Amino acid sequence: MERRAGRSPTPPSGRRSSGRSVRRAPGPRWSEPVLALVVLIGAVATTWWRLGPVSRGTVWAEDGGVFLRERLASGVDGTLLRPYAGYLHLVPRLVVDVAVHRPVEQYALTVTAACCVVVAAVAAAVFLLSRDVVPRRWLRLLLAAVPVVLPMAPVEIAGNAANLHWYALVLVPWLFAHRVRSWPGAAVVAVLALAATLTELQSVVFLPLLVLAWQPLASTGPGRHVRRVRSIGAAARLRALPVTVAAVVGCTAQVVTASTTERPSERGHPSPADVVAGYLLQPLAGLWDRRVAPVGGAVADHGGWVLVVPALAVLVVLVLAFLVGPWRARALLVAFAGGSVAVWTAALLANLSANGRWGTLDAAGLAAVGPSRYAAAAGMLLLSALVVAGALLVERGTARSGETRPGGAVHVPRSALGRCVVALVVTTSVTNAAPGASTRSDGPEWAPQVRDAEPACRADPTRVLEVRTAPWSAQVPCVLVLRDR
């Protein structure tokens, strides 16, 4: 066969004769939603399993208190946007409404299951929305798993509607920063953003990320140094309008509610030492041991370097990832890391009970310190930042390590560092995955109490039962007990 002049044949291996690799074609489009479905199913099962049977069957705090009481008294229309503790709780109230429509004996299990589904939906959404920042699927799977495998999650915040709002914080940054590619996608993102912002007041912290939704995407394929910005028209840019409107409406409603509603909790006045020591001992240390007390004991025995050295290592990883990442990834990295600190500080300022006086604890106090529910949200954001940082180091290091340009060898240890970060996250998540002690692990379980009260309800259908929950109790009319009998 005659060969054209000036061209060299392309070998069957897919590499050009110059030795440079051709960018691998992306996988089929259908694989993304299929993987998201796998994430959803796996996240539901894992979150459910991590709680343990007793915790799953125990009603927690507001789930059997104000949320259930107001739902029974005022119906779904009168409670969905009713303020409680100074802000709105749209999704938790929807969960309680779903549970009320089920047999009352199954109320605890229904709330737990619904909350597991919501957390799984957050995980699946993170997997899909983070594609532009973390293109490698195996890294996105780990990023999506953060709200599911967070070591401290089963201690208090997982599986109950009262703490479901914390999970909105790990989703909102991706919703606000996502560059949608279609109008149906824009509608879905806007609905999710509205639901999240009407559930969590602190979503306002991430409003600046909406700027990213209006910006064109930069293409940075493996082995490329030149960034190509996609040309998009005005119509394409307008696809960011729905999520912007939804975010602004939701956050405005939360701010107005917070400004006009009195909070029952007393404001805190933490010292800088309490904020810093608490952050190191709770959100940070909670990433490798959800019990926290063993870490506190190590600090008491060996000194503060037990916390300072890991904190400095985390800071170095975040800074290195920021330096090598593209601008969109940098913004999200700052949002997650800064949001972690902001959420922790805000919790101590807004709630006197949240401050454990960590800056003044003696050796005995450090050895006995327990996990704080306010640390879970800050830890979830910090863990997300670490996974994004590890992914950026892997991506940028691997993309350039195969090149023969001067200085290319620098990128090999960068990729190795990123893989070490990822391996560490996986290791700590696996070691803390099994069900353990939680605020509900000692009961009291809901279903046996309702079953035992059935004869009393049949004797007096107008009676109102006092069903014990953790840590309070719930008033359940006998008409609900007999409704499905």
GUMAR-908894 format. One record per residue (C-alpha): residue number from 1; x, y, z. Coordinates in nm, 4 decimals. Layout:
LUMLUM  resi      east     north        up
LUMLUM   NUM         X         Y         Z
...
***
This chain:
LUMLUM  resi      east     north        up
LUMLUM     1    0.0000    0.0000    0.0000
LUMLUM     2    0.1265    0.3471   -0.0880
LUMLUM     3    0.2049    0.5745    0.2048
LUMLUM     4    0.1246    0.9459    0.2052
LUMLUM     5    0.4279    1.1650    0.2181
LUMLUM     6    0.5040    1.3455    0.5444
LUMLUM     7    0.2967    1.1155    0.7670
LUMLUM     8    0.3971    0.8209    0.9763
LUMLUM     9    0.1649    0.5294    1.0341
LUMLUM    10   -0.0165    0.5010    1.3640
LUMLUM    11    0.0562    0.1700    1.5379
LUMLUM    12   -0.2397   -0.0457    1.6434
LUMLUM    13   -0.1509    0.0164    2.0070
LUMLUM    14   -0.2989    0.3668    1.9858
LUMLUM    15    0.0352    0.5466    2.0279
LUMLUM    16    0.1865    0.7756    1.7723
LUMLUM    17    0.5331    0.7028    1.6409
LUMLUM    18    0.6728    0.9910    1.8479
LUMLUM    19    0.5981    0.7924    2.1623
LUMLUM    20    0.3378    1.0361    2.2979
LUMLUM    21    0.0229    0.8767    2.4307
LUMLUM    22   -0.3164    0.9672    2.2913
LUMLUM    23   -0.5754    1.0797    2.5470
LUMLUM    24   -0.7929    0.7877    2.6386
LUMLUM    25   -1.1530    0.8202    2.5259
LUMLUM    26   -1.4048    0.8699    2.8047
LUMLUM    27   -1.6343    0.5858    2.8984
LUMLUM    28   -1.9914    0.5599    2.7705
LUMLUM    29   -2.2306    0.8220    2.9006
LUMLUM    30   -2.4695    0.5660    3.0448
LUMLUM    31   -2.2018    0.4444    3.2828
LUMLUM    32   -2.2229    0.7634    3.4930
LUMLUM    33   -2.5872    0.7213    3.6015
LUMLUM    34   -2.5315    0.3471    3.6436
LUMLUM    35   -2.2419    0.4110    3.8790
LUMLUM    36   -2.4478    0.6762    4.0595
LUMLUM    37   -2.7179    0.4129    4.1126
LUMLUM    38   -2.4559    0.1742    4.2504
LUMLUM    39   -2.3390    0.4507    4.4853
LUMLUM    40   -2.6983    0.5110    4.5961
LUMLUM    41   -2.7669    0.1458    4.6748
LUMLUM    42   -2.4302    0.0896    4.8392
LUMLUM    43   -2.4621    0.4058    5.0479
LUMLUM    44   -2.8083    0.3098    5.1761
LUMLUM    45   -2.6874   -0.0356    5.2769
LUMLUM    46   -2.3667    0.0909    5.4392
LUMLUM    47   -2.5312    0.3724    5.6346
LUMLUM    48   -2.8022    0.1341    5.7553
LUMLUM    49   -2.5459   -0.1306    5.8572
LUMLUM    50   -2.3178    0.1114    6.0435
LUMLUM    51   -2.5984    0.2148    6.2785
LUMLUM    52   -2.6600   -0.1259    6.4299
LUMLUM    53   -3.0019   -0.2799    6.5081
LUMLUM    54   -3.0744   -0.0987    6.8357
LUMLUM    55   -2.9883    0.2473    6.7006
LUMLUM    56   -3.1999    0.1843    6.3921
LUMLUM    57   -3.5001    0.1046    6.6082
LUMLUM    58   -3.4606    0.3978    6.8485
LUMLUM    59   -3.6160    0.7408    6.7907
LUMLUM    60   -3.3790    1.0301    6.8502
LUMLUM    61   -3.4538    1.3720    7.0021
LUMLUM    62   -3.6676    1.5979    6.7799
LUMLUM    63   -3.7784    1.3035    6.5639
LUMLUM    64   -4.0078    1.2023    6.8490
LUMLUM    65   -4.0368    1.5506    6.9945
LUMLUM    66   -4.1119    1.8752    6.8165
LUMLUM    67   -4.1065    1.7336    6.4602
LUMLUM    68   -4.3550    1.4555    6.5378
LUMLUM    69   -4.5655    1.6642    6.7757
LUMLUM    70   -4.6079    1.9530    6.5327
LUMLUM    71   -4.6730    1.7190    6.2394
LUMLUM    72   -4.9547    1.5465    6.4261
LUMLUM    73   -5.1017    1.8770    6.5421
LUMLUM    74   -5.0705    2.0890    6.2250
LUMLUM    75   -5.0270    1.8496    5.9327
LUMLUM    76   -4.7643    1.8639    5.6623
LUMLUM    77   -4.8805    2.1975    5.5186
LUMLUM    78   -4.8473    2.3717    5.8506
LUMLUM    79   -4.5040    2.2391    5.9423
LUMLUM    80   -4.2804    2.2069    5.6336
LUMLUM    81   -4.1585    2.5661    5.6565
LUMLUM    82   -4.2174    2.6195    6.0271
LUMLUM    83   -3.9040    2.7465    6.2027
LUMLUM    84   -3.7440    2.5526    6.4824
LUMLUM    85   -3.4323    2.6566    6.6789
LUMLUM    86   -3.3910    2.9602    6.4569
LUMLUM    87   -3.3977    2.8072    6.1101
LUMLUM    88   -3.5965    2.5959    5.8628
LUMLUM    89   -3.5819    2.2139    5.8401
LUMLUM    90   -3.7534    2.1247    5.5118
LUMLUM    91   -3.6065    1.7794    5.4423
LUMLUM    92   -3.6203    1.6514    5.8041
LUMLUM    93   -3.9871    1.7501    5.8272
LUMLUM    94   -4.0548    1.5710    5.4973
LUMLUM    95   -3.8908    1.2597    5.6410
LUMLUM    96   -4.1134    1.2745    5.9495
LUMLUM    97   -4.4199    1.3218    5.7282
LUMLUM    98   -4.3307    1.0085    5.5322
LUMLUM    99   -4.2865    0.8136    5.8568
LUMLUM   100   -4.6220    0.9310    5.9949
LUMLUM   101   -4.7960    0.7739    5.6952
LUMLUM   102   -4.6470    0.4380    5.7828
LUMLUM   103   -4.7676    0.2151    6.0715
LUMLUM   104   -4.6707    0.3931    6.3920
LUMLUM   105   -4.5007    0.0787    6.5236
LUMLUM   106   -4.2483    0.1175    6.2398
LUMLUM   107   -4.1942    0.4894    6.2937
LUMLUM   108   -3.8337    0.4584    6.4150
LUMLUM   109   -3.7284    0.2213    6.1376
LUMLUM   110   -3.9033    0.4332    5.8749
LUMLUM   111   -3.7283    0.7526    5.9863
LUMLUM   112   -3.3940    0.5727    5.9926
LUMLUM   113   -3.4466    0.4209    5.6477
LUMLUM   114   -3.5606    0.7501    5.4966
LUMLUM   115   -3.2582    0.9292    5.6413
LUMLUM   116   -3.0282    0.6614    5.4992
LUMLUM   117   -3.1853    0.7173    5.1576
LUMLUM   118   -3.1311    1.0934    5.1853
LUMLUM   119   -2.7647    1.0462    5.2784
LUMLUM   120   -2.7255    0.8040    4.9886
LUMLUM   121   -2.8841    1.0579    4.7528
LUMLUM   122   -2.6294    1.3130    4.8721
LUMLUM   123   -2.3494    1.0652    4.7994
LUMLUM   124   -2.4813    0.9886    4.4500
LUMLUM   125   -2.5235    1.3588    4.3731
LUMLUM   126   -2.1664    1.4324    4.4865
LUMLUM   127   -2.0424    1.1562    4.2551
LUMLUM   128   -2.2159    1.3133    3.9547
LUMLUM   129   -2.1553    1.6807    4.0364
LUMLUM   130   -1.7822    1.6487    4.1087
LUMLUM   131   -1.6903    1.5146    3.7644
LUMLUM   132   -1.5438    1.8423    3.6397
LUMLUM   133   -1.3078    1.8700    3.9371
LUMLUM   134   -1.2337    1.5005    4.0000
LUMLUM   135   -1.2546    1.3254    3.6612
LUMLUM   136   -1.1206    0.9875    3.7748
LUMLUM   137   -1.4145    0.7703    3.8733
LUMLUM   138   -1.2423    0.5713    4.1469
LUMLUM   139   -1.1519    0.8948    4.3215
LUMLUM   140   -1.5036    1.0291    4.2808
LUMLUM   141   -1.6375    0.7104    4.4365
LUMLUM   142   -1.4256    0.7803    4.7426
LUMLUM   143   -1.5376    1.1439    4.7472
LUMLUM   144   -1.9013    1.0361    4.7254
LUMLUM   145   -1.8465    0.7939    5.0142
LUMLUM   146   -1.7390    1.0709    5.2559
LUMLUM   147   -2.0843    1.1333    5.4120
LUMLUM   148   -2.1345    0.7576    5.4403
LUMLUM   149   -1.7984    0.6464    5.5852
LUMLUM   150   -1.7257    0.9510    5.8013
LUMLUM   151   -1.6020    0.7880    6.1247
LUMLUM   152   -1.8120    1.0079    6.3555
LUMLUM   153   -2.1361    0.9848    6.1546
LUMLUM   154   -2.3017    0.6904    6.3375
LUMLUM   155   -2.2258    0.8400    6.6788
LUMLUM   156   -2.5166    1.0837    6.6517
LUMLUM   157   -2.5888    1.2415    6.3146
LUMLUM   158   -2.6586    0.9361    6.0949
LUMLUM   159   -3.0015    0.7795    6.0634
LUMLUM   160   -3.2126    1.0501    6.2262
LUMLUM   161   -3.3988    1.3529    6.0942
LUMLUM   162   -3.2858    1.5831    6.3751
LUMLUM   163   -2.9283    1.5879    6.2418
LUMLUM   164   -3.0011    1.5314    5.8750
LUMLUM   165   -2.9399    1.8988    5.7981
LUMLUM   166   -2.5627    1.8559    5.8475
LUMLUM   167   -2.5393    1.6475    5.5311
LUMLUM   168   -2.6578    1.9403    5.3225
LUMLUM   169   -2.3253    2.1101    5.3909
LUMLUM   170   -2.1262    1.8517    5.1970
LUMLUM   171   -2.3625    1.8732    4.8989
LUMLUM   172   -2.4212    2.2480    4.8713
LUMLUM   173   -2.0684    2.3391    4.7474
LUMLUM   174   -2.1018    2.0989    4.4552
LUMLUM   175   -2.4515    2.2222    4.3734
LUMLUM   176   -2.3472    2.5869    4.3755
LUMLUM   177   -2.0262    2.5354    4.1753
LUMLUM   178   -2.1582    2.2887    3.9182
LUMLUM   179   -2.1661    2.3960    3.5546
LUMLUM   180   -2.4838    2.2358    3.4182
LUMLUM   181   -2.4904    2.1147    3.0589
LUMLUM   182   -2.8654    2.0989    2.9941
LUMLUM   183   -3.1862    2.2646    3.1036
LUMLUM   184   -3.3266    1.9448    3.2623
LUMLUM   185   -3.0011    1.9188    3.4571
LUMLUM   186   -3.0360    2.2826    3.5587
LUMLUM   187   -3.3845    2.2126    3.6935
LUMLUM   188   -3.2681    1.9130    3.8982
LUMLUM   189   -2.9742    2.1037    4.0456
LUMLUM   190   -3.2011    2.3969    4.1320
LUMLUM   191   -3.4521    2.1722    4.3116
LUMLUM   192   -3.1740    2.0080    4.5108
LUMLUM   193   -3.0241    2.3473    4.5957
LUMLUM   194   -3.3583    2.4802    4.7161
LUMLUM   195   -3.4168    2.1721    4.9317
LUMLUM   196   -3.0660    2.1914    5.0790
LUMLUM   197   -3.0739    2.5629    5.1551
LUMLUM   198   -3.4195    2.5364    5.3133
LUMLUM   199   -3.2737    2.2663    5.5377
LUMLUM   200   -2.9399    2.4111    5.6492
LUMLUM   201   -2.8852    2.7756    5.7463
LUMLUM   202   -2.5069    2.7593    5.7065
LUMLUM   203   -2.5449    2.7014    5.3337
LUMLUM   204   -2.5030    3.0793    5.3079
LUMLUM   205   -2.1300    3.0287    5.3687
LUMLUM   206   -2.0971    2.8742    5.0220
LUMLUM   207   -2.2964    3.1319    4.8226
LUMLUM   208   -1.9783    3.2782    4.6627
LUMLUM   209   -1.9333    2.9463    4.4807
LUMLUM   210   -2.2278    3.0418    4.2576
LUMLUM   211   -1.9765    3.2448    4.0574
LUMLUM   212   -1.8347    2.9147    3.9319
LUMLUM   213   -2.1727    2.8082    3.7974
LUMLUM   214   -2.1629    3.1026    3.5549
LUMLUM   215   -1.8075    3.0437    3.4387
LUMLUM   216   -1.7093    2.8299    3.1387
LUMLUM   217   -1.5317    2.5041    3.2062
LUMLUM   218   -1.1606    2.4686    3.1470
LUMLUM   219   -1.0484    2.1484    2.9795
LUMLUM   220   -0.7327    1.9996    3.1218
LUMLUM   221   -0.6770    1.6528    2.9847
LUMLUM   222   -0.3914    1.4253    3.0924
LUMLUM   223   -0.0610    1.5225    2.9361
LUMLUM   224   -0.1719    1.8736    2.8389
LUMLUM   225   -0.0302    2.2050    2.9574
LUMLUM   226   -0.2509    2.4367    2.7529
LUMLUM   227   -0.5964    2.5052    2.8929
LUMLUM   228   -0.8799    2.5235    2.6449
LUMLUM   229   -1.1859    2.7217    2.7504
LUMLUM   230   -1.5054    2.6069    2.5867
LUMLUM   231   -1.6913    2.8701    2.3961
LUMLUM   232   -2.0439    2.8966    2.5228
LUMLUM   233   -2.3206    3.1311    2.4273
LUMLUM   234   -2.5413    3.3481    2.6394
LUMLUM   235   -2.8158    3.0841    2.6343
LUMLUM   236   -2.5800    2.8253    2.7802
LUMLUM   237   -2.4692    3.0642    3.0533
LUMLUM   238   -2.8303    3.1204    3.1541
LUMLUM   239   -2.8497    2.7579    3.2639
LUMLUM   240   -2.6842    2.8750    3.5845
LUMLUM   241   -2.9809    3.1023    3.6574
LUMLUM   242   -3.2137    2.8392    3.8147
LUMLUM   243   -2.9608    2.7243    4.0764
LUMLUM   244   -2.8686    3.0857    4.1503
LUMLUM   245   -3.2293    3.1833    4.2087
LUMLUM   246   -3.2956    2.8715    4.4172
LUMLUM   247   -2.9858    2.9274    4.6313
LUMLUM   248   -3.0596    3.2946    4.6897
LUMLUM   249   -3.4256    3.2274    4.7717
LUMLUM   250   -3.3433    2.9444    5.0119
LUMLUM   251   -3.0610    3.1266    5.1861
LUMLUM   252   -3.2658    3.4465    5.2130
LUMLUM   253   -3.5495    3.2544    5.3740
LUMLUM   254   -3.3060    3.1058    5.6246
LUMLUM   255   -3.1476    3.4416    5.7086
LUMLUM   256   -3.4871    3.6072    5.7544
LUMLUM   257   -3.5984    3.3178    5.9748
LUMLUM   258   -3.2826    3.3353    6.1843
LUMLUM   259   -3.3249    3.7119    6.2223
LUMLUM   260   -3.6881    3.6986    6.3292
LUMLUM   261   -3.6982    3.3776    6.5336
LUMLUM   262   -3.5652    3.3425    6.8837
LUMLUM   263   -3.3249    3.0548    6.9462
LUMLUM   264   -3.3781    2.8619    7.2714
LUMLUM   265   -3.0084    2.7825    7.3125
LUMLUM   266   -2.7762    3.0254    7.4851
LUMLUM   267   -2.4953    3.1760    7.2790
LUMLUM   268   -2.1416    3.0641    7.3512
LUMLUM   269   -1.8315    3.2680    7.4219
LUMLUM   270   -1.5446    3.0342    7.3381
LUMLUM   271   -1.1851    3.1431    7.3778
LUMLUM   272   -0.9483    3.1111    7.0801
LUMLUM   273   -0.7799    2.8229    7.2637
LUMLUM   274   -1.1132    2.6407    7.2910
LUMLUM   275   -1.1802    2.6843    6.9199
LUMLUM   276   -0.8343    2.5700    6.8060
LUMLUM   277   -0.7852    2.2889    7.0583
LUMLUM   278   -1.1420    2.1733    7.0040
LUMLUM   279   -1.0981    2.1650    6.6271
LUMLUM   280   -0.7809    1.9567    6.6557
LUMLUM   281   -0.9341    1.7222    6.9128
LUMLUM   282   -1.2786    1.6825    6.7561
LUMLUM   283   -1.3170    1.7247    6.3752
LUMLUM   284   -0.9510    1.6442    6.2987
LUMLUM   285   -0.8855    1.3650    6.5495
LUMLUM   286   -1.2341    1.2272    6.4853
LUMLUM   287   -1.1238    1.1404    6.1322
LUMLUM   288   -0.9010    0.8606    6.2580
LUMLUM   289   -1.0826    0.7563    6.5771
LUMLUM   290   -1.4518    0.8314    6.6236
LUMLUM   291   -1.4267    0.7693    6.9970
LUMLUM   292   -1.1916    1.0707    7.0361
LUMLUM   293   -1.1059    0.9696    7.3946
LUMLUM   294   -0.8088    0.7518    7.2913
LUMLUM   295   -0.6648    1.0474    7.1029
LUMLUM   296   -0.7215    1.2699    7.4061
LUMLUM   297   -0.5443    1.0124    7.6203
LUMLUM   298   -0.2493    1.0116    7.3813
LUMLUM   299   -0.2318    1.3901    7.4057
LUMLUM   300   -0.2340    1.3667    7.7844
LUMLUM   301    0.0461    1.1072    7.7795
LUMLUM   302    0.2694    1.2415    7.5022
LUMLUM   303    0.1821    1.6073    7.4552
LUMLUM   304    0.0117    1.8252    7.1980
LUMLUM   305    0.2382    1.7141    6.9125
LUMLUM   306    0.0040    1.4145    6.8737
LUMLUM   307   -0.2435    1.6601    6.7212
LUMLUM   308   -0.0116    1.9312    6.5874
LUMLUM   309    0.1915    1.7033    6.3583
LUMLUM   310   -0.1146    1.5562    6.1784
LUMLUM   311   -0.2643    1.9059    6.1535
LUMLUM   312    0.0521    2.0374    5.9872
LUMLUM   313    0.0567    1.7376    5.7521
LUMLUM   314   -0.3034    1.8061    5.6516
LUMLUM   315   -0.2186    2.1727    5.5959
LUMLUM   316    0.0784    2.0827    5.3743
LUMLUM   317   -0.1353    1.8494    5.1630
LUMLUM   318   -0.4059    2.1136    5.1198
LUMLUM   319   -0.1530    2.3835    5.0254
LUMLUM   320    0.0256    2.1601    4.7730
LUMLUM   321   -0.3049    2.0614    4.6142
LUMLUM   322   -0.4078    2.4266    4.5979
LUMLUM   323   -0.0832    2.5182    4.4213
LUMLUM   324   -0.1156    2.2537    4.1496
LUMLUM   325   -0.4924    2.2506    4.1005
LUMLUM   326   -0.6900    2.4439    3.8391
LUMLUM   327   -0.8787    2.7504    3.9566
LUMLUM   328   -1.2175    2.5766    3.9874
LUMLUM   329   -1.0697    2.3024    4.2038
LUMLUM   330   -0.8847    2.5602    4.4130
LUMLUM   331   -1.2079    2.7417    4.4895
LUMLUM   332   -1.3770    2.4226    4.6054
LUMLUM   333   -1.0735    2.3186    4.8070
LUMLUM   334   -1.0813    2.6509    4.9920
LUMLUM   335   -1.4585    2.6209    5.0357
LUMLUM   336   -1.4390    2.2778    5.1987
LUMLUM   337   -1.1362    2.3487    5.4192
LUMLUM   338   -1.2480    2.6990    5.5140
LUMLUM   339   -1.6068    2.5851    5.5544
LUMLUM   340   -1.4925    2.3189    5.7994
LUMLUM   341   -1.3315    2.5793    6.0240
LUMLUM   342   -1.6234    2.8206    5.9820
LUMLUM   343   -1.8892    2.5607    6.0674
LUMLUM   344   -1.6970    2.4496    6.3766
LUMLUM   345   -1.6455    2.8059    6.4991
LUMLUM   346   -2.0077    2.9002    6.4311
LUMLUM   347   -2.1285    2.6012    6.6336
LUMLUM   348   -1.9292    2.7127    6.9375
LUMLUM   349   -2.0466    3.0717    6.9029
LUMLUM   350   -2.4131    2.9800    6.8581
LUMLUM   351   -2.4382    2.7149    7.1297
LUMLUM   352   -2.2972    2.7435    7.4801
LUMLUM   353   -2.3368    2.3684    7.5276
LUMLUM   354   -2.1149    2.2967    7.2265
LUMLUM   355   -1.8019    2.4249    7.3976
LUMLUM   356   -1.6181    2.1480    7.5812
LUMLUM   357   -1.3567    2.3915    7.7177
LUMLUM   358   -1.0942    2.1889    7.5322
LUMLUM   359   -0.8326    2.4592    7.5742
LUMLUM   360   -0.8289    2.4139    7.9520
LUMLUM   361   -0.8674    2.0363    7.9902
LUMLUM   362   -0.6241    1.8558    8.2186
LUMLUM   363   -0.4913    1.5045    8.1597
LUMLUM   364   -0.7964    1.3374    8.3137
LUMLUM   365   -1.0323    1.5543    8.1100
LUMLUM   366   -0.8478    1.4764    7.7859
LUMLUM   367   -0.8603    1.1024    7.8503
LUMLUM   368   -1.2368    1.1199    7.9138
LUMLUM   369   -1.3354    1.3540    7.6291
LUMLUM   370   -1.6145    1.2265    7.4058
LUMLUM   371   -1.7178    1.3010    7.0458
LUMLUM   372   -1.9212    1.6145    6.9779
LUMLUM   373   -2.2046    1.6107    6.7274
LUMLUM   374   -2.0941    1.9535    6.6109
LUMLUM   375   -1.7640    1.7999    6.5037
LUMLUM   376   -1.9284    1.5674    6.2516
LUMLUM   377   -2.0191    1.8388    5.9999
LUMLUM   378   -1.6794    2.0080    6.0260
LUMLUM   379   -1.5105    1.6692    5.9945
LUMLUM   380   -1.7181    1.5827    5.6879
LUMLUM   381   -1.6095    1.9034    5.5154
LUMLUM   382   -1.2457    1.8507    5.6153
LUMLUM   383   -1.2513    1.4922    5.4892
LUMLUM   384   -1.3992    1.6124    5.1594
LUMLUM   385   -1.1189    1.8665    5.1319
LUMLUM   386   -0.8595    1.5935    5.1908
LUMLUM   387   -1.0091    1.3649    4.9263
LUMLUM   388   -1.0239    1.6509    4.6751
LUMLUM   389   -0.6640    1.7394    4.7593
LUMLUM   390   -0.5507    1.3804    4.7162
LUMLUM   391   -0.7381    1.3566    4.3870
LUMLUM   392   -0.5762    1.6768    4.2577
LUMLUM   393   -0.2291    1.5529    4.3486
LUMLUM   394   -0.2937    1.2191    4.1805
LUMLUM   395   -0.4481    1.3793    3.8730
LUMLUM   396   -0.1895    1.6515    3.8213
LUMLUM   397    0.0997    1.4226    3.9095
LUMLUM   398   -0.0111    1.1348    3.6870
LUMLUM   399   -0.0963    1.3697    3.4017
LUMLUM   400    0.2580    1.4983    3.3842
LUMLUM   401    0.4753    1.2213    3.5253
LUMLUM   402    0.4921    1.0447    3.1894
LUMLUM   403    0.6241    1.3478    3.0059
LUMLUM   404    0.9913    1.3903    2.9275
LUMLUM   405    1.0017    1.7655    2.9698
LUMLUM   406    1.2585    1.9072    3.2149
LUMLUM   407    1.1326    1.8937    3.5737
LUMLUM   408    0.8807    1.6194    3.4988
LUMLUM   409    1.0293    1.4005    3.7708
LUMLUM   410    0.8890    1.6395    4.0303
LUMLUM   411    0.5376    1.5205    3.9469
LUMLUM   412    0.6069    1.1551    4.0387
LUMLUM   413    0.6286    1.2145    4.4176
LUMLUM   414    0.3299    1.4461    4.3852
LUMLUM   415    0.1192    1.1611    4.2527
LUMLUM   416    0.2625    0.9274    4.5187
LUMLUM   417    0.1667    1.1764    4.7911
LUMLUM   418   -0.1862    1.1969    4.6553
LUMLUM   419   -0.2176    0.8192    4.6567
LUMLUM   420   -0.0880    0.8072    5.0139
LUMLUM   421   -0.3567    1.0568    5.1187
LUMLUM   422   -0.6238    0.8492    4.9484
LUMLUM   423   -0.4920    0.5287    5.1074
LUMLUM   424   -0.4932    0.6918    5.4504
LUMLUM   425   -0.8539    0.8074    5.4073
LUMLUM   426   -0.9584    0.4581    5.3003
LUMLUM   427   -0.7724    0.2985    5.5928
LUMLUM   428   -0.9229    0.5216    5.8612
LUMLUM   429   -1.2684    0.4847    5.7089
LUMLUM   430   -1.2475    0.1051    5.7048
LUMLUM   431   -1.1132    0.0801    6.0596
LUMLUM   432   -1.4041    0.2926    6.1872
LUMLUM   433   -1.6731    0.1403    5.9656
LUMLUM   434   -1.8189   -0.1241    6.1979
LUMLUM   435   -2.1176   -0.0392    6.4194
LUMLUM   436   -2.0143    0.0952    6.7583
LUMLUM   437   -2.1344    0.2928    7.0552
LUMLUM   438   -2.3682    0.5798    6.9751
LUMLUM   439   -2.6229    0.8039    7.1446
LUMLUM   440   -2.8922    0.5482    7.0525
LUMLUM   441   -2.7072    0.2189    7.0912
LUMLUM   442   -2.8640    0.1630    7.4359
LUMLUM   443   -3.2207    0.2269    7.3172
LUMLUM   444   -3.4972    0.2472    7.4176
LUMLUM   445   -3.6353    0.0795    7.1068
LUMLUM   446   -3.9616    0.2188    6.9773
LUMLUM   447   -4.1499   -0.0791    6.8332
LUMLUM   448   -4.1709   -0.2982    7.1483
LUMLUM   449   -4.3179   -0.0100    7.3473
LUMLUM   450   -4.5897    0.0492    7.0891
LUMLUM   451   -4.6712   -0.3213    7.0666
LUMLUM   452   -4.6935   -0.3538    7.4449
LUMLUM   453   -4.9295   -0.0549    7.4630
LUMLUM   454   -5.1811   -0.1935    7.2139
LUMLUM   455   -5.4091   -0.3556    7.4762
LUMLUM   456   -5.4262   -0.0289    7.6715
LUMLUM   457   -5.5160    0.1563    7.3529
LUMLUM   458   -5.7929   -0.0893    7.2724
LUMLUM   459   -5.9314   -0.0353    7.6203
LUMLUM   460   -5.9208    0.3440    7.5817
LUMLUM   461   -5.8794    0.4638    7.2189
LUMLUM   462   -5.8697    0.8280    7.3331
LUMLUM   463   -5.5579    0.7735    7.5377
LUMLUM   464   -5.2232    0.9351    7.4521
LUMLUM   465   -4.9211    0.7115    7.5036
LUMLUM   466   -4.5902    0.8237    7.6476
LUMLUM   467   -4.3299    0.6417    7.4363
LUMLUM   468   -3.9724    0.6740    7.5525
LUMLUM   469   -3.7125    0.7955    7.3040
LUMLUM   470   -3.3465    0.8892    7.3306
LUMLUM   471   -3.3079    1.1113    7.5250
LUMLUM   472   -3.6664    1.2344    7.5686
LUMLUM   473   -4.0141    1.0909    7.5085
LUMLUM   474   -4.2931    1.1160    7.2525
LUMLUM   475   -4.6682    1.1552    7.2877
LUMLUM   476   -4.8438    0.9114    7.0531
LUMLUM   477   -5.2266    0.9089    7.0265
LUMLUM   478   -5.3802    0.5646    7.0484
LUMLUM   479   -5.5729    0.6346    6.7288
LUMLUM   480   -5.2394    0.6015    6.5452
LUMLUM   481   -5.1609    0.2740    6.7181
LUMLUM   482   -5.5006    0.1296    6.6230
LUMLUM   483   -5.5080    0.2862    6.2742
LUMLUM   484   -5.3349   -0.0028    6.1011
LUMLUM   485   -5.4543   -0.2853    6.3279
***
